[in-house]
């Protein structure tokens, strides 16, 4: 039975990786302890940054709650669906010739299996605005938690 469970986890992890392979990896900015734990890691909120992989000139920051304790230290804890998102123009924005109406630009696991925080970029052509939507995805529960940030496409430093 144990080998069947491990095989299922391996296949499931591979499927999740295949789905989000187009997304970029975030760089950790820092973490703040929210609750001290006697055993294991502390509960904390961590901030990560990532550039939009298809739109140079846009950087997003996402903060996420991280579960501590023994299970958090071992990477077995399910992090809560608590996060915030802020995206800003950090340089000249170069829109690709064919920008998809919707695309995943970031994905971060929040549990060992099937739960993630995903950031999807949408293009609001009528308002020339990039819309970034962070959602919590859990296959069974849908996506109840979300956060939004917008970046109007504007000139940068006279360019």
VEXVEXMAR-867087 format. One line per 3 residues: number of its first residue (from 1); their letters; for each residue x, y, z of C-alpha. Coordinates in steps of 0.1 Angstrom, whole numbers, plus 5000, padded with zeros to 4 digits. Layout:
// residues N
NUM	A	X Y Z ~ ...
//
This chain:
// residues 159
1	XXX	5000 5000 5000 ~ 5028 5024 5008 ~ 5044 5022 4974
4	XXX	5010 5028 4957 ~ 5006 5060 4978 ~ 5041 5072 4970
7	XXX	5035 5065 4933 ~ 5003 5084 4933 ~ 5021 5114 4950
10	XXX	5048 5113 4924 ~ 5023 5112 4895 ~ 5002 5140 4910
13	XXX	5033 5162 4917 ~ 5044 5157 4881 ~ 5009 5166 4868
16	XXX	5009 5198 4889 ~ 5044 5207 4876 ~ 5033 5202 4840
19	XXX	5003 5224 4844 ~ 5023 5253 4858 ~ 5056 5249 4839
22	XXX	5051 5283 4821 ~ 5051 5302 4854 ~ 5082 5319 4868
25	XXX	5099 5312 4902 ~ 5097 5340 4928 ~ 5126 5354 4947
28	XXX	5121 5356 4985 ~ 5122 5392 4998 ~ 5118 5383 5035
31	XXX	5096 5368 5062 ~ 5081 5382 5094 ~ 5072 5359 5124
34	XXX	5036 5360 5133 ~ 5036 5334 5160 ~ 5065 5319 5179
37	XXX	5065 5280 5181 ~ 5083 5261 5209 ~ 5090 5232 5186
40	XXX	5096 5236 5148 ~ 5095 5267 5127 ~ 5075 5297 5136
43	XXX	5043 5307 5118 ~ 5052 5336 5095 ~ 5042 5358 5065
46	XXX	5067 5357 5036 ~ 5070 5382 5007 ~ 5082 5371 4973
49	XXX	5088 5390 4942 ~ 5086 5379 4906 ~ 5088 5397 4872
52	XXX	5060 5391 4847 ~ 5077 5366 4823 ~ 5061 5380 4791
55	XXX	5058 5417 4800 ~ 5091 5433 4808 ~ 5087 5463 4831
58	XXX	5062 5448 4856 ~ 5071 5433 4889 ~ 5047 5417 4914
61	XXX	5050 5410 4951 ~ 5029 5384 4968 ~ 5027 5378 5006
64	XXX	5017 5345 5019 ~ 5010 5330 5053 ~ 5033 5300 5061
67	XXX	5025 5274 5087 ~ 5052 5266 5112 ~ 5054 5239 5139
70	XXX	5068 5204 5133 ~ 5047 5198 5102 ~ 5056 5231 5087
73	XXX	5093 5224 5093 ~ 5090 5191 5075 ~ 5071 5206 5046
76	XXX	5040 5186 5054 ~ 5017 5215 5066 ~ 4990 5230 5046
79	XXX	4994 5268 5045 ~ 4963 5288 5049 ~ 4948 5306 5019
82	XXX	4959 5340 5031 ~ 4978 5362 5007 ~ 4980 5396 4992
85	XXX	4992 5408 4958 ~ 5007 5441 4945 ~ 5020 5446 4910
88	XXX	5037 5477 4897 ~ 5055 5492 4867 ~ 5092 5490 4875
91	XXX	5106 5499 4841 ~ 5095 5505 4805 ~ 5066 5481 4797
94	XXX	5070 5462 4764 ~ 5038 5444 4755 ~ 5044 5414 4732
97	XXX	5028 5416 4698 ~ 5003 5388 4707 ~ 4995 5391 4745
100	XXX	4971 5363 4755 ~ 4938 5375 4771 ~ 4947 5354 4802
103	XXX	4979 5336 4813 ~ 4994 5321 4845 ~ 5025 5341 4855
106	XXX	5033 5326 4889 ~ 5024 5295 4909 ~ 5035 5286 4944
109	XXX	5026 5254 4963 ~ 5008 5258 4997 ~ 5005 5222 5006
112	XXX	5022 5189 4997 ~ 4994 5180 4973 ~ 4970 5199 4951
115	XXX	4969 5233 4968 ~ 4986 5264 4953 ~ 4985 5301 4951
118	XXX	4984 5311 4914 ~ 4987 5346 4898 ~ 4969 5350 4865
121	XXX	4976 5380 4842 ~ 4946 5394 4822 ~ 4947 5421 4796
124	XXX	4920 5448 4798 ~ 4925 5461 4763 ~ 4898 5488 4765
127	XXX	4916 5504 4794 ~ 4952 5495 4784 ~ 4956 5479 4818
130	XXX	4973 5446 4829 ~ 4952 5429 4856 ~ 4968 5404 4880
133	XXX	4946 5381 4900 ~ 4959 5359 4928 ~ 4938 5329 4936
136	XXX	4940 5300 4960 ~ 4935 5267 4941 ~ 4925 5235 4958
139	XXX	4910 5209 4935 ~ 4882 5200 4959 ~ 4872 5234 4972
142	XXX	4876 5256 4941 ~ 4891 5291 4945 ~ 4875 5311 4973
145	XXX	4904 5333 4983 ~ 4916 5360 4958 ~ 4935 5393 4955
148	XXX	4938 5417 4926 ~ 4963 5443 4914 ~ 4963 5464 4882
151	XXX	4991 5480 4862 ~ 4981 5507 4836 ~ 5004 5506 4806
154	XXX	5019 5540 4806 ~ 5051 5557 4793 ~ 5082 5553 4815
157	XXX	5107 5581 4817 ~ 5098 5596 4784 ~ 5098 5562 4765
//
